[in-house]
Amino acid sequence: MKAKALIPLLIFIGLTVFLAIGLTLNPREIPSPLIDKPAPAFNLRQLNASGQALKLADMQGKVWLLNVWASWCVACRDEHPVLVEFSKRGVLPIIGLNYKDRDADALDWLQKFGNPYTTSIVDADGRVGIDYGVYGVPETFLIDGKGRIRYKQIGPITPEVLERELLPRIKELQGA
């Protein structure tokens, strides 16, 4: 009879341990199965260059960022000044993946807030975003010269994330 009385207590203790572990995890750290894997191929038209496209192969040999953004994204507005300032340093190309947006809205947004992108490509139906495992915008991928995803930032890039996470990885990949 005593053993049966201990079962609910043991279950409670077990659930408490799992809850305590869960509370210590960072919800922004969602592991991506694409880290250290080849970036999914794309061939998308550029937002501001009528008729021209950009392919993953065009970025071969370069370390670069793919920043998923949209004019309707509130968090993108928080991130955008950081990207604008970072782009002025000329550290690496920043390619924008304009996600499920209207061209006119995206172009107006860039005109209003500045354009940190080497170019922006249009993912109107979100298929490329799905290939990259995008959960929401903004998300940013650091891609090496061999076309492999080396880091994924979920949520806005802040000055702290830029200095602590991105810049050390970029320097390492660039061999500096």
ROGUFI-116638 format. One record per residue (C-alpha): x, y, z; residue number from 1; residue in three letters. Coordinates in steps of 0.05 Angstrom, whole numbers, plus 5000, padded with zeros to 4 digits. Layout:
X X Y Y Z Z nr NUM rest ALA
...
***
This chain:
X 5000 Y 5000 Z 5000 nr 1 rest MET
X 5057 Y 5048 Z 5016 nr 2 rest LYS
X 5088 Y 5038 Z 4946 nr 3 rest ALA
X 5023 Y 5059 Z 4913 nr 4 rest LYS
X 5022 Y 5123 Z 4954 nr 5 rest ALA
X 5092 Y 5140 Z 4930 nr 6 rest LEU
X 5074 Y 5136 Z 4856 nr 7 rest ILE
X 5038 Y 5204 Z 4852 nr 8 rest PRO
X 5094 Y 5236 Z 4892 nr 9 rest LEU
X 5147 Y 5208 Z 4844 nr 10 rest LEU
X 5106 Y 5232 Z 4783 nr 11 rest ILE
X 5101 Y 5301 Z 4814 nr 12 rest PHE
X 5176 Y 5304 Z 4828 nr 13 rest ILE
X 5190 Y 5281 Z 4756 nr 14 rest GLY
X 5145 Y 5334 Z 4726 nr 15 rest LEU
X 5175 Y 5387 Z 4771 nr 16 rest THR
X 5245 Y 5369 Z 4747 nr 17 rest VAL
X 5223 Y 5373 Z 4674 nr 18 rest PHE
X 5190 Y 5441 Z 4686 nr 19 rest LEU
X 5252 Y 5468 Z 4721 nr 20 rest ALA
X 5296 Y 5446 Z 4663 nr 21 rest ILE
X 5248 Y 5477 Z 4613 nr 22 rest GLY
X 5248 Y 5543 Z 4649 nr 23 rest LEU
X 5324 Y 5549 Z 4642 nr 24 rest THR
X 5322 Y 5542 Z 4566 nr 25 rest LEU
X 5322 Y 5602 Z 4519 nr 26 rest ASN
X 5259 Y 5600 Z 4474 nr 27 rest PRO
X 5298 Y 5638 Z 4419 nr 28 rest ARG
X 5347 Y 5581 Z 4414 nr 29 rest GLU
X 5312 Y 5533 Z 4368 nr 30 rest ILE
X 5364 Y 5486 Z 4339 nr 31 rest PRO
X 5363 Y 5486 Z 4263 nr 32 rest SER
X 5376 Y 5420 Z 4227 nr 33 rest PRO
X 5408 Y 5462 Z 4172 nr 34 rest LEU
X 5468 Y 5485 Z 4212 nr 35 rest ILE
X 5532 Y 5461 Z 4177 nr 36 rest ASP
X 5490 Y 5435 Z 4119 nr 37 rest LYS
X 5487 Y 5464 Z 4048 nr 38 rest PRO
X 5440 Y 5523 Z 4042 nr 39 rest ALA
X 5378 Y 5506 Z 4002 nr 40 rest PRO
X 5383 Y 5529 Z 3930 nr 41 rest ALA
X 5341 Y 5587 Z 3905 nr 42 rest PHE
X 5332 Y 5628 Z 3842 nr 43 rest ASN
X 5290 Y 5689 Z 3858 nr 44 rest LEU
X 5279 Y 5756 Z 3824 nr 45 rest ARG
X 5310 Y 5817 Z 3856 nr 46 rest GLN
X 5262 Y 5867 Z 3887 nr 47 rest LEU
X 5291 Y 5930 Z 3857 nr 48 rest ASN
X 5320 Y 5903 Z 3792 nr 49 rest ALA
X 5265 Y 5886 Z 3743 nr 50 rest SER
X 5278 Y 5820 Z 3709 nr 51 rest GLY
X 5343 Y 5803 Z 3744 nr 52 rest GLN
X 5348 Y 5743 Z 3789 nr 53 rest ALA
X 5396 Y 5720 Z 3843 nr 54 rest LEU
X 5415 Y 5647 Z 3853 nr 55 rest LYS
X 5450 Y 5614 Z 3911 nr 56 rest LEU
X 5507 Y 5598 Z 3863 nr 57 rest ALA
X 5518 Y 5673 Z 3852 nr 58 rest ASP
X 5542 Y 5678 Z 3924 nr 59 rest MET
X 5592 Y 5620 Z 3919 nr 60 rest GLN
X 5659 Y 5638 Z 3950 nr 61 rest GLY
X 5630 Y 5694 Z 3993 nr 62 rest LYS
X 5613 Y 5696 Z 4067 nr 63 rest VAL
X 5545 Y 5730 Z 4070 nr 64 rest TRP
X 5481 Y 5740 Z 4110 nr 65 rest LEU
X 5411 Y 5722 Z 4087 nr 66 rest LEU
X 5363 Y 5765 Z 4126 nr 67 rest ASN
X 5289 Y 5746 Z 4122 nr 68 rest VAL
X 5246 Y 5808 Z 4129 nr 69 rest TRP
X 5179 Y 5838 Z 4110 nr 70 rest ALA
X 5147 Y 5907 Z 4111 nr 71 rest SER
X 5090 Y 5881 Z 4155 nr 72 rest TRP
X 5139 Y 5854 Z 4207 nr 73 rest CYS
X 5141 Y 5895 Z 4272 nr 74 rest VAL
X 5205 Y 5862 Z 4298 nr 75 rest ALA
X 5239 Y 5876 Z 4231 nr 76 rest CYS
X 5230 Y 5950 Z 4246 nr 77 rest ARG
X 5269 Y 5941 Z 4312 nr 78 rest ASP
X 5324 Y 5903 Z 4276 nr 79 rest GLU
X 5330 Y 5948 Z 4215 nr 80 rest HIS
X 5372 Y 6005 Z 4244 nr 81 rest PRO
X 5423 Y 5954 Z 4268 nr 82 rest VAL
X 5427 Y 5925 Z 4198 nr 83 rest LEU
X 5432 Y 5993 Z 4165 nr 84 rest VAL
X 5491 Y 6013 Z 4210 nr 85 rest GLU
X 5524 Y 5945 Z 4202 nr 86 rest PHE
X 5519 Y 5949 Z 4126 nr 87 rest SER
X 5557 Y 6014 Z 4127 nr 88 rest LYS
X 5618 Y 5976 Z 4154 nr 89 rest ARG
X 5621 Y 5936 Z 4089 nr 90 rest GLY
X 5640 Y 5872 Z 4127 nr 91 rest VAL
X 5601 Y 5825 Z 4081 nr 92 rest LEU
X 5542 Y 5824 Z 4033 nr 93 rest PRO
X 5473 Y 5825 Z 4065 nr 94 rest ILE
X 5420 Y 5794 Z 4021 nr 95 rest ILE
X 5348 Y 5808 Z 4040 nr 96 rest GLY
X 5296 Y 5755 Z 4031 nr 97 rest LEU
X 5231 Y 5794 Z 4026 nr 98 rest ASN
X 5181 Y 5745 Z 4054 nr 99 rest TYR
X 5108 Y 5741 Z 4035 nr 100 rest LYS
X 5105 Y 5815 Z 4020 nr 101 rest ASP
X 5080 Y 5861 Z 3965 nr 102 rest ARG
X 5135 Y 5893 Z 3923 nr 103 rest ASP
X 5107 Y 5963 Z 3930 nr 104 rest ALA
X 5103 Y 5957 Z 4006 nr 105 rest ASP
X 5173 Y 5929 Z 4010 nr 106 rest ALA
X 5203 Y 5984 Z 3966 nr 107 rest LEU
X 5166 Y 6038 Z 4005 nr 108 rest ASP
X 5192 Y 6009 Z 4070 nr 109 rest TRP
X 5264 Y 6008 Z 4046 nr 110 rest LEU
X 5257 Y 6080 Z 4020 nr 111 rest GLN
X 5230 Y 6102 Z 4088 nr 112 rest LYS
X 5278 Y 6065 Z 4134 nr 113 rest PHE
X 5340 Y 6056 Z 4092 nr 114 rest GLY
X 5367 Y 5997 Z 4052 nr 115 rest ASN
X 5421 Y 5955 Z 4085 nr 116 rest PRO
X 5417 Y 5901 Z 4032 nr 117 rest TYR
X 5466 Y 5888 Z 3975 nr 118 rest THR
X 5401 Y 5865 Z 3942 nr 119 rest THR
X 5334 Y 5838 Z 3964 nr 120 rest SER
X 5302 Y 5778 Z 3932 nr 121 rest ILE
X 5228 Y 5765 Z 3930 nr 122 rest VAL
X 5198 Y 5704 Z 3964 nr 123 rest ASP
X 5125 Y 5722 Z 3952 nr 124 rest ALA
X 5097 Y 5653 Z 3965 nr 125 rest ASP
X 5144 Y 5635 Z 4022 nr 126 rest GLY
X 5172 Y 5571 Z 3989 nr 127 rest ARG
X 5245 Y 5590 Z 3998 nr 128 rest VAL
X 5230 Y 5609 Z 4070 nr 129 rest GLY
X 5201 Y 5540 Z 4081 nr 130 rest ILE
X 5263 Y 5509 Z 4051 nr 131 rest ASP
X 5305 Y 5548 Z 4101 nr 132 rest TYR
X 5260 Y 5528 Z 4159 nr 133 rest GLY
X 5237 Y 5599 Z 4173 nr 134 rest VAL
X 5191 Y 5601 Z 4234 nr 135 rest TYR
X 5176 Y 5675 Z 4227 nr 136 rest GLY
X 5208 Y 5741 Z 4210 nr 137 rest VAL
X 5260 Y 5766 Z 4222 nr 138 rest PRO
X 5309 Y 5709 Z 4217 nr 139 rest GLU
X 5381 Y 5713 Z 4193 nr 140 rest THR
X 5427 Y 5660 Z 4166 nr 141 rest PHE
X 5503 Y 5665 Z 4163 nr 142 rest LEU
X 5527 Y 5627 Z 4101 nr 143 rest ILE
X 5599 Y 5611 Z 4087 nr 144 rest ASP
X 5638 Y 5613 Z 4021 nr 145 rest GLY
X 5621 Y 5540 Z 4007 nr 146 rest LYS
X 5546 Y 5553 Z 4013 nr 147 rest GLY
X 5537 Y 5522 Z 4082 nr 148 rest ARG
X 5493 Y 5552 Z 4136 nr 149 rest ILE
X 5538 Y 5565 Z 4196 nr 150 rest ARG
X 5491 Y 5603 Z 4242 nr 151 rest TYR
X 5417 Y 5620 Z 4248 nr 152 rest LYS
X 5390 Y 5679 Z 4287 nr 153 rest GLN
X 5316 Y 5674 Z 4304 nr 154 rest ILE
X 5287 Y 5742 Z 4319 nr 155 rest GLY
X 5318 Y 5811 Z 4311 nr 156 rest PRO
X 5392 Y 5823 Z 4307 nr 157 rest ILE
X 5408 Y 5869 Z 4365 nr 158 rest THR
X 5475 Y 5905 Z 4375 nr 159 rest PRO
X 5491 Y 5852 Z 4427 nr 160 rest GLU
X 5476 Y 5794 Z 4380 nr 161 rest VAL
X 5517 Y 5827 Z 4326 nr 162 rest LEU
X 5578 Y 5836 Z 4370 nr 163 rest GLU
X 5573 Y 5772 Z 4411 nr 164 rest ARG
X 5547 Y 5721 Z 4360 nr 165 rest GLU
X 5554 Y 5745 Z 4288 nr 166 rest LEU
X 5619 Y 5784 Z 4283 nr 167 rest LEU
X 5663 Y 5730 Z 4315 nr 168 rest PRO
X 5634 Y 5678 Z 4269 nr 169 rest ARG
X 5641 Y 5723 Z 4208 nr 170 rest ILE
X 5714 Y 5738 Z 4225 nr 171 rest LYS
X 5728 Y 5664 Z 4233 nr 172 rest GLU
X 5695 Y 5646 Z 4167 nr 173 rest LEU
X 5732 Y 5702 Z 4131 nr 174 rest GLN
X 5797 Y 5678 Z 4160 nr 175 rest GLY
X 5812 Y 5744 Z 4195 nr 176 rest ALA
***
